Amino acid sequence: MSGGGSLTHIGASGEAKMVDVGDKADTERSATAEGFVRMLPETLALIREGNAKKGDVIGTARLAGIMAAKKTADLIPLCHPLMLTKVAVDITEDASLPGLRVAATAKLTGKTGVEMEALTAVSVACLTIYDMAKAADKGMEIGGIRLIEKTGGKSGAYRRSGG
């Protein structure tokens, strides 16, 4: 785990607080996160063939992830509402899991980062995959949700090293 910073959402008395970003400069910022849904090979085949009872699993999960990124401030109490300029959610089959890998990138020009938006997009896309395929496989596993990289802002660029 990386660290070294302070907890910016905790006040001097230990209370939760929203960070004041008013004096920060607008910069281009982006963040990419990833996660996965592991499932039975038969469930993956159902999704691939478009035979899930609820319909297009991948397309619906992609839209859910995009919508979730746009609603992050409504879900996470101390997040700022942001004017995102881009949210992309990519869902790919991974036979080695077996299952689906989800990656999301969020971008904007603004005063605060978009890490939470990318992570929220991945989380909700994975939850949507589970919801749409749970009739076939209640044992699916959601995991590996993590920030891969971020750019912009005072703290600069971050890129996850290793696996």
C-alpha positions in Angstrom: 0.0 0.0 0.0 1.2 3.5 -0.7 0.7 6.3 1.7 2.6 9.2 3.2 -0.2 11.7 3.2 -2.6 12.9 5.9 -6.3 12.2 6.1 -7.7 15.3 4.5 -11.3 14.6 5.4 -10.7 14.5 9.1 -10.7 17.8 11.1 -8.5 18.7 14.0 -11.1 17.3 16.5 -11.5 14.1 14.6 -14.8 15.2 12.8 -15.5 14.4 9.2 -15.2 17.4 6.9 -15.4 18.3 3.3 -12.2 19.6 1.9 -12.2 23.2 0.8 -10.9 23.2 -2.8 -11.9 26.8 -3.5 -8.3 28.1 -3.7 -7.0 25.3 -5.9 -6.2 25.9 -9.6 -8.2 24.1 -12.3 -6.1 21.4 -13.9 -6.8 18.6 -16.2 -7.3 15.5 -14.2 -8.0 11.8 -14.9 -8.2 8.6 -13.1 -8.5 4.9 -14.1 -9.7 2.1 -11.9 -10.3 -1.6 -12.4 -12.1 -4.6 -10.9 -13.5 -8.0 -11.9 -16.4 -10.3 -11.6 -15.4 -14.0 -11.3 -18.1 -16.5 -12.3 -18.7 -20.0 -13.5 -17.6 -20.7 -17.1 -21.2 -21.5 -17.9 -22.3 -18.1 -16.7 -19.7 -16.4 -18.8 -20.9 -18.3 -21.8 -24.5 -17.2 -21.1 -23.4 -13.5 -21.0 -21.2 -13.9 -24.1 -24.1 -15.5 -26.1 -26.6 -12.8 -24.9 -28.7 -15.4 -23.1 -28.9 -13.9 -19.7 -32.5 -13.6 -18.5 -32.3 -9.9 -17.9 -30.8 -9.0 -21.3 -27.5 -7.4 -22.4 -25.3 -7.7 -19.3 -22.2 -5.9 -20.6 -24.1 -3.0 -22.3 -26.2 -2.5 -19.2 -23.3 -2.7 -16.8 -21.3 -0.2 -19.0 -24.2 2.3 -18.8 -24.7 1.7 -15.0 -21.0 2.5 -14.5 -21.2 5.7 -16.4 -24.3 6.8 -14.6 -22.7 5.9 -11.2 -19.6 8.0 -11.9 -21.9 11.0 -12.5 -23.7 10.4 -9.2 -20.6 9.8 -7.0 -21.2 12.9 -4.8 -24.7 11.6 -4.1 -23.3 8.3 -2.8 -20.1 9.2 -1.0 -20.8 11.9 1.6 -17.7 14.1 1.4 -17.2 14.0 -2.4 -17.6 17.2 -4.4 -20.1 17.2 -7.2 -18.1 17.4 -10.4 -18.6 18.4 -14.0 -17.1 15.3 -15.7 -16.0 15.7 -19.3 -15.5 12.0 -19.9 -16.4 8.7 -18.4 -15.5 5.5 -20.2 -16.2 2.0 -19.0 -14.7 -1.0 -20.7 -15.8 -4.6 -19.9 -13.8 -7.5 -21.3 -14.0 -11.2 -21.0 -11.2 -13.0 -19.2 -11.3 -16.7 -19.5 -8.5 -17.1 -17.0 -10.8 -15.8 -14.1 -13.2 -17.0 -15.6 -15.3 -13.8 -15.8 -15.3 -10.1 -16.8 -12.8 -7.4 -16.2 -14.1 -3.9 -15.8 -12.0 -0.7 -16.3 -13.2 2.9 -16.0 -11.6 6.2 -16.7 -13.0 9.5 -15.6 -11.8 12.9 -16.7 -12.4 16.6 -16.1 -10.8 20.0 -15.8 -11.3 21.1 -12.3 -10.1 21.7 -8.7 -10.4 18.1 -7.4 -9.6 14.7 -8.6 -11.8 12.0 -10.1 -10.4 8.9 -8.4 -13.7 8.3 -6.6 -15.7 8.6 -9.8 -13.6 6.0 -11.6 -13.8 3.6 -8.6 -17.5 4.1 -8.3 -18.0 3.4 -12.0 -16.1 0.1 -11.6 -18.0 -0.9 -8.4 -21.4 -0.2 -9.8 -20.6 -1.9 -13.2 -19.5 -5.0 -11.3 -22.6 -4.9 -9.1 -24.8 -4.6 -12.2 -23.1 -7.7 -13.8 -23.8 -9.6 -10.6 -27.4 -8.4 -10.5 -28.1 -9.4 -14.1 -26.5 -12.8 -13.9 -27.3 -13.9 -10.3 -30.2 -16.1 -11.5 -27.6 -18.3 -13.1 -24.7 -18.0 -10.6 -25.2 -16.6 -7.1 -21.6 -17.6 -6.3 -20.0 -14.9 -8.4 -17.2 -13.0 -6.8 -16.6 -9.2 -7.2 -13.0 -8.2 -6.4 -9.8 -6.4 -7.3 -11.4 -2.9 -7.3 -8.5 -0.5 -7.2 -7.1 2.7 -8.6 -4.6 2.1 -11.4 -3.5 5.6 -12.2 -4.4 9.2 -11.8 -3.1 12.4 -13.3 -3.3 16.1 -12.5 -3.6 18.1 -9.3 -1.2 19.2 -6.7 -0.1 15.7 -5.8 0.8 14.9 -9.4 0.7 11.6 -11.2 0.2 8.2 -9.6 0.6 4.8 -11.3 0.1 1.5 -9.5 3.2 -0.6 -9.7 3.2 -4.4 -10.1 0.0 -6.4 -9.9 
